[in-house]
Amino acid sequence: MECETVSINIIKSKILSRAEGIIHGISTRIAGEGLFHNNLSKHVGDDIDRVMMNRERFYSSLGINGGGFAHANQVHSANSKVITLPGLYKECDALITDRADLYLVISVADCLPVMIYDKHTGTIANIHSGWRGTQKGIVCKAIEKMKNEFASRPEDMIVFVGPGIGADKFEVGEEVAEMFEEKYVKQPQQLLRKFFVDIKQCVIDQLLLCGVMESNIEVSPYCTYSSNDMHSYRRDKEKSGRMFAVIGKVNVKCEM
């Protein structure tokens, strides 16, 4: 379970990089200018021209020339949508498609990006799994939609769980901790009344429960809070930019 950095500002998955026709990547804050350091979001107060320049540089580095982009208007839900066209999709945190040249984009800055590729049907998904979405089971619900809409099988799925906030940094209140199983919650003895939730392990376990093979799951080792190369809202608050996670496909040949 490892991932590789392939350029100065992109994180890629080794397992997805071996999939024919799949284009994917996650931006970082490296090489960015100004207060927000390679921010790709229009909604944090950054200069819009700089944001668009950062996006263009990111997409060009991935080799995306043409095609359309589909963005989830994230609301920390468990909602997913099957789409066929570019655009902004409201009230959802996961996008699913089987169309080529349609790039699924989510925005993250501590929450987990979860990218799925079904090597049999060619279906792809991009999921924004923060603590609320994770607690609501967004990953399993997206997989269920892939099964229902495209006859996907979990055993054919390749999954990359991207960088997010680490378990030792994600402090929550008791009311949030109580929403998760005890095995995902730590309460250090020296820090009374402090609770820490392991969102990443929760997502991994959900994938396994849904039937995804462990050998087909790759997990990024990076903690966004601990790494200055990553945007982290928990760490930087209103000064935090956002990273984009994108996945698409070009002329994928499905396995039969």
ROBA-391683 format. One record per atom (N, C-alpha, C, O): x negated, y negated, z negated; residue number from 1. Coordinates in pm, whole numbers, plus 50000, padded with zeros to 5 digits. Layout:
   east  north     up    k
      X      Y      Z  NUM
...
//
This chain:
   east  north     up    k
  49916  50118  50000    1
  50000  50000  50000    1
  49912  49876  50000    1
  49870  49828  49895    1
  49884  49825  50119    2
  49798  49708  50129    2
  49842  49625  50248    2
  49917  49672  50334    2
  49796  49502  50252    3
  49824  49418  50366    3
  49699  49342  50401    3
  49604  49337  50323    3
  49699  49283  50518    4
  49579  49218  50566    4
  49608  49075  50606    4
  49717  49044  50654    4
  49509  48988  50588    5
  49517  48852  50641    5
  49447  48852  50775    5
  49329  48889  50784    5
  49517  48812  50880    6
  49458  48822  51013    6
  49414  48688  51069    6
  49349  48683  51174    6
  49447  48582  51003    7
  49397  48451  51046    7
  49397  48361  50924    7
  49430  48405  50814    7
  49360  48236  50943    8
  49345  48147  50828    8
  49477  48117  50759    8
  49478  48078  50643    8
  49588  48134  50828    9
  49714  48096  50764    9
  49827  48196  50785    9
  49944  48158  50779    9
  49794  48323  50809   10
  49899  48422  50832   10
  49869  48550  50756   10
  49756  48599  50757   10
  49970  48605  50691   11
  49962  48737  50629   11
  50041  48833  50715   11
  50154  48803  50755   11
  49981  48949  50743   12
  50050  49050  50822   12
  50041  49185  50753   12
  49953  49210  50672   12
  50135  49270  50788   13
  50141  49406  50737   13
  50067  49501  50831   13
  50081  49493  50953   13
  49988  49590  50774   14
  49921  49689  50857   14
  50020  49787  50918   14
  50007  49825  51034   14
  50119  49827  50839   15
  50213  49927  50889   15
  50300  49872  51001   15
  50331  49944  51096   15
  50341  49746  50993   16
  50419  49685  51100   16
  50331  49650  51219   16
  50378  49650  51333   16
  50205  49621  51194   17
  50114  49588  51303   17
  50091  49708  51395   17
  50054  49691  51512   17
  50112  49827  51344   18
  50095  49947  51427   18
  50221  49980  51508   18
  50217  50067  51594   18
  50331  49911  51482   19
  50456  49937  51552   19
  50456  49864  51687   19
  50435  49743  51693   19
  50479  49938  51793   20
  50474  49880  51927   20
  50581  49773  51947   20
  50699  49797  51922   20
  50539  49656  51992   21
  50633  49551  52028   21
  50682  49466  51912   21
  50761  49374  51934   21
  50638  49494  51790   22
  50684  49416  51674   22
  50590  49298  51649   22
  50468  49315  51640   22
  50649  49181  51639   23
  50575  49059  51604   23
  50623  49014  51467   23
  50743  49003  51442   23
  50529  48989  51378   24
  50569  48949  51244   24
  50456  48871  51178   24
  50342  48875  51223   24
  50489  48801  51072   25
  50387  48732  50994   25
  50450  48645  50887   25
  50569  48611  50892   25
  50367  48610  50789   26
  50410  48521  50680   26
  50308  48409  50669   26
  50188  48434  50659   26
  50355  48287  50671   27
  50265  48173  50661   27
  50214  48158  50518   27
  50268  48219  50426   27
  50112  48076  50501   28
  50060  48044  50368   28
  50048  47892  50358   28
  50096  47820  50446   28
  49985  47842  50251   29
  49964  47697  50240   29
  49823  47658  50281   29
  49785  47542  50267   29
  49745  47753  50332   30
  49608  47726  50375   30
  49609  47636  50499   30
  49694  47650  50586   30
  49513  47545  50503   31
  49491  47459  50620   31
  49600  47354  50639   31
  49604  47287  50743   31
  49688  47339  50541   32
  49791  47238  50554   32
  49745  47102  50505   32
  49653  47091  50424   32
  49809  47001  50556   33
  49775  46864  50518   33
  49887  46804  50433   33
  50000  46853  50433   33
  49854  46696  50362   34
  49953  46624  50286   34
  49990  46692  50156   34
  49928  46791  50116   34
  50092  46639  50090   35
  50134  46687  49959   35
  50180  46832  49962   35
  50160  46904  49864   35
  50241  46877  50073   36
  50308  47007  50076   36
  50227  47118  50142   36
  50273  47232  50147   36
  50109  47089  50193   37
  50015  47193  50235   37
  50076  47301  50324   37
  50112  47409  50276   37
  50088  47273  50452   38
  50139  47372  50548   38
  50279  47420  50512   38
  50309  47539  50522   38
  50362  47330  50470   39
  50502  47359  50443   39
  50577  47375  50575   39
  50552  47301  50671   39
  50670  47473  50581   40
  50747  47495  50704   40
  50896  47466  50687   40
  50975  47491  50777   40
  50933  47413  50571   41
  51074  47382  50546   41
  51104  47234  50567   41
  51021  47148  50537   41
  51222  47207  50620   42
  51268  47069  50639   42
  51335  47013  50514   42
  51376  46897  50513   42
  51346  47092  50409   43
  51433  47055  50298   43
  51360  47031  50166   43
  51419  47044  50060   43
  51232  46998  50172   44
  51158  46974  50048   44
  51105  46831  50039   44
  51033  46797  49946   44
  51141  46747  50135   45
  51096  46609  50133   45
  50970  46583  50213   45
  50913  46474  50205   45
  50926  46680  50289   46
  50806  46665  50371   46
  50839  46587  50499   46
  50955  46578  50539   46
  50735  46531  50561   47
  50750  46461  50688   47
  50794  46561  50795   47
  50728  46663  50816   47
  50904  46532  50864   48
  50962  46627  50958   48
  50868  46655  51075   48
  50857  46769  51120   48
  50799  46553  51124   49
  50706  46575  51234   49
  50594  46671  51193   49
  50553  46757  51271   49
  50547  46656  51069   50
  50443  46747  51020   50
  50498  46889  51006   50
  50429  46986  51038   50
  50621  46900  50958   51
  50684  47032  50944   51
  50692  47102  51080   51
  50657  47220  51092   51
  50736  47030  51180   52
  50750  47090  51313   52
  50614  47127  51371   52
  50602  47227  51441   52
  50515  47048  51344   53
  50379  47081  51389   53
  50330  47208  51320   53
  50270  47294  51383   53
  50357  47219  51189   54
  50318  47338  51117   54
  50388  47463  51170   54
  50328  47569  51181   54
  50516  47448  51201   55
  50590  47561  51257   55
  50533  47603  51392   55
  50514  47722  51418   55
  50506  47507  51476   56
  50453  47537  51608   56
  50319  47608  51598   56
  50292  47702  51672   56
  50235  47564  51507   57
  50105  47627  51490   57
  50121  47771  51440   57
  50051  47861  51485   57
  50213  47790  51347   58
  50239  47924  51293   58
  50289  48018  51402   58
  50235  48128  51419   58
  50390  47976  51476   59
  50447  48063  51579   59
  50346  48090  51690   59
  50338  48203  51740   59
  50270  47990  51729   60
  50170  48008  51833   60
  50063  48107  51790   60
  50015  48188  51870   60
  50025  48102  51662   61
  49925  48195  51610   61
  49974  48338  51615   61
  49893  48431  51624   61
  50105  48358  51609   62
  50163  48491  51618   62
  50181  48536  51762   62
  50213  48652  51788   62
  50161  48445  51856   63
  50180  48478  51995   63
  50325  48470  52040   63
  50362  48530  52141   63
  50407  48397  51966   64
  50547  48380  52004   64
  50558  48268  52106   64
  50538  48151  52073   64
  50588  48304  52227   65
  50604  48207  52335   65
  50741  48228  52398   65
  50762  48325  52471   65
  50831  48139  52370   66
  50967  48158  52417   66
  51047  48238  52315   66
  51001  48260  52202   66
  51164  48280  52354   67
  51251  48349  52260   67
  51323  48250  52171   67
  51300  48129  52182   67
  51407  48299  52085   68
  51484  48211  51997   68
  51465  48249  51852   68
  51425  48361  51820   68
  51494  48154  51764   69
  51476  48175  51621   69
  51612  48173  51552   69
  51696  48088  51579   69
  51630  48268  51462   70
  51750  48274  51380   70
  51709  48254  51235   70
  51623  48326  51184   70
  51771  48158  51169   71
  51738  48124  51030   71
  51855  48158  50939   71
  51971  48131  50971   71
  51823  48217  50824   72
  51925  48240  50722   72
  51932  48116  50633   72
  51831  48070  50580   72
  52053  48063  50617   73
  52074  47950  50526   73
  52094  48007  50386   73
  52207  48027  50341   73
  51984  48034  50318   74
  51982  48118  50199   74
  52057  48058  50080   74
  52046  47939  50050   74
  52135  48145  50014   75
  52214  48101  49900   75
  52197  48195  49781   75
  52280  48195  49690   75
  52092  48276  49781   76
  52064  48373  49674   76
  52180  48470  49656   76
  52221  48501  49544   76
  52231  48517  49770   77
  52343  48611  49770   77
  52292  48751  49804   77
  52172  48774  49816   77
  52387  48844  49819   78
  52354  48977  49871   78
  52413  48995  50009   78
  52430  49107  50056   78
  52443  48883  50076   79
  52508  48887  50206   79
  52407  48903  50319   79
  52302  48839  50320   79
  52440  48990  50413   80
  52358  49006  50534   80
  52448  48991  50656   80
  52568  49017  50649   80
  52388  48950  50767   81
  52466  48931  50890   81
  52394  48997  51007   81
  52273  48985  51022   81
  52472  49066  51088   82
  52422  49119  51214   82
  52439  49009  51318   82
  52548  48955  51334   82
  52330  48977  51388   83
  52334  48863  51480   83
  52283  48904  51618   83
  52213  49003  51634   83
  52321  48823  51716   84
  52277  48847  51854   84
  52222  48721  51920   84
  52172  48727  52032   84
  52230  48607  51850   85
  52190  48480  51908   85
  52105  48400  51811   85
  52115  48420  51690   85
  52022  48308  51862   86
  51950  48216  51773   86
  52046  48124  51701   86
  52162  48111  51741   86
  51998  48059  51595   87
  52081  47963  51524   87
  52060  47969  51374   87
  51975  48043  51325   87
  52140  47890  51303   88
  52137  47887  51158   88
  52261  47961  51108   88
  52374  47926  51143   88
  52239  48063  51026   89
  52348  48147  50977   89
  52374  48118  50830   89
  52290  48142  50744   89
  52495  48065  50804   90
  52529  48018  50671   90
  52569  48133  50579   90
  52611  48240  50624   90
  52555  48105  50449   91
  52603  48196  50344   91
  52547  48337  50357   91
  52620  48435  50341   91
  52418  48348  50385   92
  52357  48481  50390   92
  52210  48473  50356   92
  52148  48367  50366   92
  52154  48587  50315   93
  52014  48594  50278   93
  51942  48708  50349   93
  51828  48741  50315   93
  52008  48768  50448   94
  51944  48872  50527   94
  52002  48869  50668   94
  52123  48852  50687   94
  51914  48885  50766   95
  51954  48888  50906   95
  51913  49021  50968   95
  51806  49074  50938   95
  51999  49074  51055   96
  51977  49203  51118   96
  52007  49191  51267   96
  52105  49126  51305   96
  51924  49251  51351   97
  51951  49251  51495   97
  51882  49368  51562   97
  51788  49426  51507   97
  51931  49403  51681   98
  51861  49499  51766   98
  51816  49433  51896   98
  51772  49501  51989   98
  51827  49301  51903   99
  51794  49228  52024   99
  51645  49193  52030   99
  51584  49158  51929   99
  51589  49204  52150  100
  51451  49161  52172  100
  51446  49010  52188  100
  51546  48947  52224  100
  51330  48952  52161  101
  51307  48808  52176  101
  51398  48724  52088  101
  51430  48610  52122  101
  51440  48780  51978  102
  51518  48707  51877  102
  51443  48724  51745  102
  51432  48834  51693  102
  51392  48613  51693  103
  51302  48617  51579  103
  51377  48576  51451  103
  51433  48466  51443  103
  51376  48665  51354  104
  51449  48645  51228  104
  51357  48575  51129  104
  51245  48620  51105  104
  51405  48464  51071  105
  51321  48380  50986  105
  51386  48361  50850  105
  51504  48329  50841  105
  51307  48382  50744  106
  51351  48344  50611  106
  51244  48257  50547  106
  51128  48257  50589  106
  51284  48182  50445  107
  51196  48088  50376  107
  51173  48139  50234  107
  51267  48179  50166  107
  51046  48137  50189  108
  51015  48188  50056  108
  50911  48102  49985  108
  50831  48034  50049  108
  50915  48106  49852  109
  50813  48040  49770  109
  50817  48099  49630  109
  50821  48025  49532  109
  50817  48229  49619  110
  50819  48315  49500  110
  50911  48434  49522  110
  50880  48544  49477  110
  51023  48413  49590  111
  51112  48524  49622  111
  51044  48617  49722  111
  50951  48577  49793  111
  51090  48741  49727  112
  51025  48842  49811  112
  51085  48843  49952  112
  51207  48849  49968  112
  50999  48837  50054  113
  51045  48867  50189  113
  51034  49018  50212  113
  50930  49079  50184  113
  51140  49078  50262  114
  51140  49222  50289  114
  51175  49242  50436  114
  51286  49213  50479  114
  51078  49292  50513  115
  51096  49314  50657  115
  51115  49462  50684  115
  51041  49546  50632  115
  51216  49494  50766  116
  51246  49633  50798  116
  51248  49652  50949  116
  51302  49570  51023  116
  51189  49763  50993  117
  51193  49801  51134  117
  51234  49947  51143  117
  51169  50034  51086  117
  51343  49973  51214  118
  51388  50109  51239  118
  51324  50155  51370  118
  51362  50109  51478  118
  51227  50244  51360  119
  51150  50285  51477  119
  51230  50372  51574  119
  51185  50395  51687  119
  51346  50420  51533  120
  51428  50502  51622  120
  51526  50418  51703  120
  51536  50435  51824  120
  51597  50327  51638  121
  51697  50246  51709  121
  51643  50111  51754  121
  51705  50044  51836  121
  51527  50071  51701  122
  51471  49940  51734  122
  51533  49825  51657  122
  51506  49709  51686  122
  51616  49855  51558  123
  51679  49753  51477  123
  51578  49692  51379  123
  51495  49764  51323  123
  51587  49562  51357  124
  51501  49494  51261  124
  51586  49415  51162  124
  51700  49378  51191  124
  51529  49390  51044  125
  51596  49309  50943  125
  51492  49226  50870  125
  51377  49268  50855  125
  51533  49109  50826  126
  51449  49023  50742  126
  51533  48979  50624  126
  51640  48920  50641  126
  51483  49007  50504  127
  51564  48991  50382  127
  51494  48898  50284  127
  51374  48913  50257  127
  51569  48804  50230  128
  51522  48716  50124  128
  51573  48773  49991  128
  51692  48766  49962  128
  51482  48829  49911  129
  51522  48899  49789  129
  51462  48830  49667  129
  51354  48868  49621  129
  51531  48731  49616  130
  51494  48668  49491  130
  51553  48749  49376  130
  51604  48859  49397  130
  51547  48696  49255  131
  51597  48776  49143  131
  51748  48797  49153  131
  51798  48904  49117  131
  51820  48698  49200  132
  51965  48713  49211  132
  52001  48816  49318  132
  52083  48905  49296  132
  51938  48802  49435  133
  51965  48898  49542  133
  51922  49038  49505  133
  51990  49136  49536  133
  51807  49049  49438  134
  51759  49180  49394  134
  51856  49243  49295  134
  51890  49361  49307  134
  51901  49165  49199  135
  51995  49216  49099  135
  52127  49259  49164  135
  52194  49349  49115  135
  52163  49194  49273  136
  52287  49226  49344  136
  52269  49338  49447  136
  52366  49382  49509  136
  52144  49384  49465  137
  52119  49496  49555  137
  52118  49459  49702  137
  52165  49536  49785  137
  52064  49342  49736  138
  52068  49296  49874  138
  51996  49390  49969  138
  52040  49408  50083  138
  51884  49449  49926  139
  51808  49537  50014  139
  51891  49659  50054  139
  51899  49694  50172  139
  51952  49724  49957  140
  52032  49842  49986  140
  52156  49807  50068  140
  52200  49885  50153  140
  52213  49690  50043  141
  52331  49649  50119  141
  52295  49620  50264  141
  52373  49650  50354  141
  52177  49563  50288  142
  52132  49539  50425  142
  52106  49672  50496  142
  52142  49688  50613  142
  52044  49766  50426  143
  52019  49898  50484  143
  52150  49968  50516  143
  52162  50034  50620  143
  52248  49955  50429  144
  52378  50015  50454  144
  52442  49956  50579  144
  52507  50028  50656  144
  52425  49826  50599  145
  52480  49763  50720  145
  52407  49813  50844  145
  52469  49832  50949  145
  52276  49833  50834  146
  52201  49889  50947  146
  52251  50030  50980  146
  52259  50067  51097  146
  52283  50106  50879  147
  52336  50241  50901  147
  52473  50236  50968  147
  52499  50311  51062  147
  52559  50148  50921  148
  52695  50140  50973  148
  52703  50081  51113  148
  52781  50127  51196  148
  52621  49979  51138  149
  52630  49907  51266  149
  52545  49969  51377  149
  52580  49960  51494  149
  52434  50033  51339  150
  52340  50081  51441  150
  52304  50229  51425  150
  52217  50280  51496  150
  52370  50298  51334  151
  52340  50439  51306  151
  52195  50459  51266  151
  52135  50563  51295  151
  52139  50360  51199  152
  52002  50371  51149  152
  51995  50473  51036  152
  52091  50492  50962  152
  51879  50536  51025  153
  51854  50629  50915  153
  51739  50576  50831  153
  51635  50539  50886  153
  51753  50572  50699  154
  51646  50519  50615  154
  51512  50588  50636  154
  51408  50524  50624  154
  51513  50717  50667  155
  51388  50788  50687  155
  51312  50742  50811  155
  51194  50774  50827  155
  51380  50668  50901  156
  51315  50613  51021  156
  51268  50470  51001  156
  51212  50409  51092  156
  51289  50414  50882  157
  51260  50273  50858  157
  51118  50252  50807  157
  51069  50326  50722  157
  51054  50148  50861  158
  50925  50101  50815  158
  50949  49968  50743  158
  51018  49881  50796  158
  50894  49953  50622  159
  50928  49836  50540  159
  50802  49768  50488  159
  50710  49832  50439  159
  50802  49637  50499  160
  50695  49556  50438  160
  50757  49464  50334  160
  50841  49380  50366  160
  50715  49481  50209  161
  50755  49392  50101  161
  50644  49288  50085  161
  50534  49320  50040  161
  50673  49166  50123  162
  50571  49061  50126  162
  50539  49003  49990  162
  50591  49049  49889  162
  50454  48900  49987  163
  50411  48840  49861  163
  50526  48770  49788  163
  50613  48709  49848  163
  50522  48782  49656  164
  50621  48715  49571  164
  50563  48697  49433  164
  50448  48734  49408  164
  50639  48642  49344  165
  50590  48616  49209  165
  50568  48748  49135  165
  50652  48838  49140  165
  50454  48759  49066  166
  50419  48881  48995  166
  50497  48897  48865  166
  50551  48802  48810  166
  50500  49022  48818  167
  50577  49054  48697  167
  50526  48980  48574  167
  50603  48948  48484  167
  50396  48953  48570  168
  50340  48885  48453  168
  50359  48735  48457  168
  50324  48666  48361  168
  50414  48683  48566  169
  50437  48539  48580  169
  50585  48502  48584  169
  50621  48386  48566  169
  50671  48601  48609  170
  50813  48570  48627  170
  50885  48575  48493  170
  50949  48675  48458  170
  50874  48465  48420  171
  50941  48455  48291  171
  51086  48413  48310  171
  51116  48321  48387  171
  51175  48479  48239  172
  51318  48450  48249  172
  51379  48440  48110  172
  51317  48479  48011  172
  51498  48387  48104  173
  51571  48382  47978  173
  51631  48518  47946  173
  51638  48606  48032  173
  51672  48534  47823  174
  51728  48662  47780  174
  51852  48700  47861  174
  51876  48817  47887  174
  51931  48598  47900  175
  52053  48626  47975  175
  52024  48686  48112  175
  52103  48766  48163  175
  51910  48649  48173  176
  51869  48708  48301  176
  51808  48845  48277  176
  51839  48940  48350  176
  51723  48857  48177  177
  51660  48986  48146  177
  51764  49095  48123  177
  51744  49210  48163  177
  51874  49060  48061  178
  51978  49158  48030  178
  52048  49210  48155  178
  52118  49311  48149  178
  52030  49143  48268  179
  52093  49186  48393  179
  52014  49297  48463  179
  52063  49357  48559  179
  51893  49325  48414  180
  51808  49427  48475  180
  51789  49545  48379  180
  51799  49530  48257  180
  51760  49661  48438  181
  51729  49777  48356  181
  51604  49749  48272  181
  51517  49673  48311  181
  51598  49812  48157  182
  51488  49788  48064  182
  51352  49814  48125  182
  51255  49746  48092  182
  51343  49911  48216  183
  51213  49946  48272  183
  51152  49834  48356  183
  51032  49836  48385  183
  51234  49737  48396  184
  51184  49624  48475  184
  51155  49501  48390  184
  51110  49399  48442  184
  51180  49511  48261  185
  51167  49395  48172  185
  51056  49421  48070  185
  51050  49527  48007  185
  50968  49323  48055  186
  50864  49330  47954  186
  50881  49214  47856  186
  50915  49102  47894  186
  50858  49246  47730  187
  50865  49144  47625  187
  50741  49159  47536  187
  50743  49232  47437  187
  50634  49089  47574  188
  50510  49101  47497  188
  50532  49068  47350  188
  50599  48971  47316  188
  50474  49150  47262  189
  50493  49131  47119  189
  50443  48995  47071  189
  50500  48935  46980  189
  50336  48947  47135  190
  50280  48819  47091  190
  50360  48700  47144  190
  50334  48585  47106  190
  50457  48727  47231  191
  50539  48620  47288  191
  50685  48648  47258  191
  50761  48688  47346  191
  50723  48627  47135  192
  50860  48655  47095  192
  50958  48567  47171  192
  50933  48449  47197  192
  51071  48628  47206  193
  51179  48560  47280  193
  51139  48525  47422  193
  51208  48446  47486  193
  51031  48582  47472  194
  50992  48563  47612  194
  51011  48694  47687  194
  50977  48801  47637  194
  51067  48684  47807  195
  51097  48803  47886  195
  51038  48785  48026  195
  51041  48676  48082  195
  50985  48894  48081  196
  50926  48893  48215  196
  50987  49007  48295  196
  50995  49120  48247  196
  51029  48977  48419  197
  51097  49076  48503  197
  51012  49111  48624  197
  50955  49023  48689  197
  51003  49240  48652  198
  50926  49291  48766  198
  51019  49308  48886  198
  51071  49417  48911  198
  51038  49200  48959  199
  51127  49202  49075  199
  51073  49294  49184  199
  51150  49368  49247  199
  50944  49290  49206  200
  50883  49370  49314  200
  50908  49519  49293  200
  50947  49590  49386  200
  50885  49568  49171  201
  50907  49710  49146  201
  51054  49746  49160  201
  51088  49855  49204  201
  51140  49654  49122  202
  51283  49677  49137  202
  51320  49696  49283  202
  51398  49785  49316  202
  51264  49614  49371  203
  51290  49626  49515  203
  51235  49757  49569  203
  51301  49825  49647  203
  51114  49793  49527  204
  51054  49919  49573  204
  51144  50037  49534  204
  51169  50126  49615  204
  51190  50037  49411  205
  51276  50146  49365  205
  51408  50150  49441  205
  51461  50257  49468  205
  51462  50033  49475  206
  51585  50029  49553  206
  51564  50089  49691  206
  51649  50162  49741  206
  51451  50058  49753  207
  51420  50114  49884  207
  51414  50267  49877  207
  51469  50336  49963  207
  51347  50318  49776  208
  51335  50463  49760  208
  51471  50526  49733  208
  51501  50634  49785  208
  51551  50460  49653  209
  51684  50510  49622  209
  51771  50516  49747  209
  51856  50605  49761  209
  51750  50422  49839  210
  51826  50419  49963  210
  51781  50525  50062  210
  51848  50550  50162  210
  51666  50589  50036  211
  51619  50695  50124  211
  51501  50659  50210  211
  51459  50740  50293  211
  51444  50539  50192  212
  51323  50503  50267  212
  51207  50585  50212  212
  51191  50598  50090  212
  51125  50638  50301  213
  51012  50721  50258  213
  50902  50634  50197  213
  50871  50527  50250  213
  50845  50680  50087  214
  50741  50603  50020  214
  50623  50574  50113  214
  50563  50467  50106  214
  50591  50669  50201  215
  50479  50651  50294  215
  50508  50545  50399  215
  50416  50500  50468  215
  50634  50505  50413  216
  50673  50403  50510  216
  50693  50265  50446  216
  50742  50173  50511  216
  50656  50252  50320  217
  50669  50125  50249  217
  50531  50067  50222  217
  50445  50134  50165  217
  50509  49944  50264  218
  50385  49872  50233  218
  50420  49751  50146  218
  50515  49679  50174  218
  50342  49730  50043  219
  50370  49623  49948  219
  50252  49529  49941  219
  50138  49572  49918  219
  50277  49402  49961  220
  50170  49302  49949  220
  50122  49294  49805  220
  50204  49295  49713  220
  49992  49287  49783  221
  49940  49275  49647  221
  49941  49132  49594  221
  49911  49110  49476  221
  49975  49035  49679  222
  49961  48895  49641  222
  50072  48848  49548  222
  50189  48881  49569  222
  50036  48772  49447  223
  50132  48701  49362  223
  50131  48555  49403  223
  50027  48490  49399  223
  50246  48503  49443  224
  50253  48365  49491  224
  50217  48265  49382  224
  50155  48163  49410  224
  50255  48294  49260  225
  50227  48202  49149  225
  50078  48194  49121  225
  50026  48086  49093  225
  50009  48306  49128  226
  49868  48312  49090  226
  49774  48267  49201  226
  49660  48226  49174  226
  49819  48274  49325  227
  49733  48241  49438  227
  49756  48098  49487  227
  49868  48062  49521  227
  49651  48019  49490  228
  49662  47883  49543  228
  49681  47882  49695  228
  49709  47778  49753  228
  49666  47998  49757  229
  49689  48009  49901  229
  49837  48021  49935  229
  49875  48014  50051  229
  49920  48040  49832  230
  50063  48061  49852  230
  50144  47946  49793  230
  50104  47883  49696  230
  50259  47921  49854  231
  50354  47829  49792  231
  50426  47900  49678  231
  50462  48017  49689  231
  50446  47827  49567  232
  50517  47881  49452  232
  50601  47772  49390  232
  50549  47672  49341  232
  50732  47791  49394  233
  50820  47691  49333  233
  50808  47692  49182  233
  50812  47587  49118  233
  50792  47809  49124  234
  50775  47819  48979  234
  50653  47742  48931  234
  50655  47680  48825  234
  50547  47745  49009  235
  50422  47680  48971  235
  50423  47530  49002  235
  50382  47449  48919  235
  50471  47494  49120  236
  50455  47356  49169  236
  50583  47273  49163  236
  50578  47152  49187  236
  50695  47335  49132  237
  50823  47264  49121  237
  50852  47182  49247  237
  50847  47235  49359  237
  50883  47052  49229  238
  50924  46969  49343  238
  50811  46943  49442  238
  50836  46891  49551  238
  50689  46977  49406  239
  50576  46961  49498  239
  50550  47086  49581  239
  50456  47091  49660  239
  50634  47185  49564  240
  50615  47311  49636  240
  50673  47304  49777  240
  50785  47257  49797  240
  50595  47352  49873  241
  50646  47372  50007  241
  50708  47510  50018  241
  50733  47575  49916  241
  50735  47554  50140  242
  50793  47686  50163  242
  50713  47757  50272  242
  50665  47695  50367  242
  50701  47887  50257  243
  50642  47972  50358  243
  50754  48032  50443  243
  50865  48052  50394  243
  50724  48061  50568  244
  50817  48133  50654  244
  50771  48276  50670  244
  50651  48303  50686  244
  50866  48368  50665  245
  50843  48507  50704  245
  50926  48532  50828  245
  51047  48507  50828  245
  50863  48582  50934  246
  50933  48602  51061  246
  50905  48741  51114  246
  50794  48794  51101  246
  51006  48801  51175  247
  50990  48928  51244  247
  51077  48928  51369  247
  51191  48881  51367  247
  51022  48981  51478  248
  51095  48996  51603  248
  51033  49107  51683  248
  50935  49169  51640  248
  51089  49134  51798  249
  51035  49242  51881  249
  51039  49202  52028  249
  51122  49122  52072  249
  50946  49261  52101  250
  50939  49237  52245  250
  50932  49372  52315  250
  50833  49443  52302  250
  51037  49407  52391  251
  51037  49528  52470  251
  50994  49651  52389  251
  50907  49726  52431  251
  51058  49669  52274  252
  51028  49786  52191  252
  51079  49912  52259  252
  51194  49916  52303  252
  50995  50013  52266  253
  51037  50143  52317  253
  51079  50230  52199  253
  50998  50265  52114  253
  51204  50264  52195  254
  51254  50341  52083  254
  51209  50486  52092  254
  51205  50544  52201  254
  51177  50546  51978  255
  51141  50687  51974  255
  51268  50771  51982  255
  51370  50736  51923  255
  51261  50879  52053  256
  51376  50967  52069  256
  51349  51101  51998  256
  51435  51190  52000  256
//
